[in-house]
Amino acid sequence: MSQEVCPWNVKFAGELSEPAFASRDMLLDAGSREGTRALAREMLMMDAADYAAAFKGSAIKRAKLWMQQRNACVVLGNVGTGDDLAVLEAMREHEHAVVREHAAWAIARIGRHPPP
């Protein structure tokens, strides 16, 4: 996910003619703050089957779903709003402690730093 929303990559990336390297629908709007938040929320709501289907044939699948969900918690902790709290609260029950910890961090951070 981080490569897909990186401002550097978004700014300098060109269109590719190879279909295997084409942008996936869920990533097309990830260059905006709202798109980034939406992608992070979507990642947090995925189960293993959703993740496998969304990234079939992609190197992103090398990272486990829980790793991407940890990253999504960090994203929302940095750019999230009160609208993201429900999905983060759900992650406080995640099977992996690192996801639970990052969800708690993101919730606390959103509470301390409301958006402008």
C-alpha positions in Angstrom: 0.0 0.0 0.0 2.8 2.5 0.8 4.2 2.3 -2.7 0.7 2.9 -4.2 0.1 6.1 -2.2 3.7 7.5 -2.1 3.6 11.1 -3.4 6.9 10.5 -5.2 5.5 7.5 -7.1 2.2 9.2 -7.9 3.9 12.3 -9.2 6.4 10.6 -11.5 4.6 7.4 -12.5 3.6 7.2 -16.1 1.0 5.1 -17.8 2.1 1.5 -18.5 1.0 -0.5 -21.5 1.5 -3.9 -19.8 -1.9 -5.0 -18.3 -0.2 -6.8 -15.5 1.2 -3.5 -14.2 -2.0 -1.5 -14.6 -3.4 0.3 -11.6 -6.0 -1.7 -9.7 -9.4 0.0 -9.4 -9.1 0.2 -5.6 -5.8 2.1 -5.8 -6.8 4.7 -8.5 -7.9 7.4 -6.0 -5.2 6.7 -3.4 -3.3 9.8 -4.3 -5.7 12.1 -2.4 -6.1 12.3 1.4 -9.7 11.0 1.1 -8.6 8.2 -1.3 -5.8 7.2 1.1 -8.2 7.1 4.0 -10.7 5.0 2.0 -8.0 2.6 0.9 -6.8 2.2 4.5 -10.4 1.6 5.8 -10.9 -0.9 3.0 -7.7 -2.8 3.9 -8.9 -2.9 7.6 -12.2 -4.4 6.6 -10.7 -7.1 4.4 -10.6 -10.8 5.3 -8.1 -13.3 3.9 -10.3 -14.1 0.9 -10.9 -10.4 0.0 -7.1 -9.7 0.3 -6.2 -12.7 -2.0 -8.8 -11.7 -4.6 -7.9 -7.9 -4.5 -4.2 -8.5 -5.0 -4.2 -11.7 -7.1 -1.1 -11.7 -9.2 0.4 -8.8 -7.3 3.7 -8.7 -5.3 1.7 -6.9 -2.6 0.4 -10.3 -1.5 3.9 -11.2 -0.2 3.0 -9.1 2.8 0.5 -10.8 5.0 -2.9 -9.2 5.5 -2.2 -8.4 9.1 1.0 -6.5 8.1 -1.0 -4.4 5.6 -3.7 -3.8 8.3 -1.0 -2.6 10.7 0.2 -0.2 8.0 -3.4 0.9 7.4 -3.7 1.7 11.1 -0.6 3.9 10.8 -2.0 5.7 7.8 -5.3 6.4 9.6 -3.3 7.6 12.7 -1.6 10.1 10.5 -4.4 11.3 8.3 -7.5 9.8 9.8 -10.5 11.7 11.2 -13.3 10.8 13.6 -15.0 9.1 10.7 -12.3 6.4 10.8 -12.7 5.5 14.5 -15.3 2.8 14.1 -13.1 0.7 11.8 -10.1 1.3 14.1 -12.1 0.3 17.2 -12.9 -3.0 15.4 -9.1 -3.6 15.0 -8.7 -3.5 18.8 -10.0 -7.1 18.7 -7.6 -8.3 16.0 -5.8 -11.6 16.5 -2.4 -10.0 16.1 -1.2 -7.9 18.9 0.8 -5.5 16.6 -2.5 -4.6 14.8 -4.3 -4.1 18.1 -1.5 -1.8 19.4 -1.4 0.2 16.2 -5.2 0.6 16.2 -5.0 1.9 19.8 -2.2 4.3 18.8 -4.2 5.6 15.8 -7.4 6.1 17.9 -5.4 8.1 20.5 -3.7 10.1 17.8 -6.9 11.0 16.1 -8.3 12.1 19.4 -5.3 14.4 20.1 -4.9 15.8 16.7 -8.3 16.5 15.1 -8.0 17.5 11.5 -8.0 21.2 10.5 
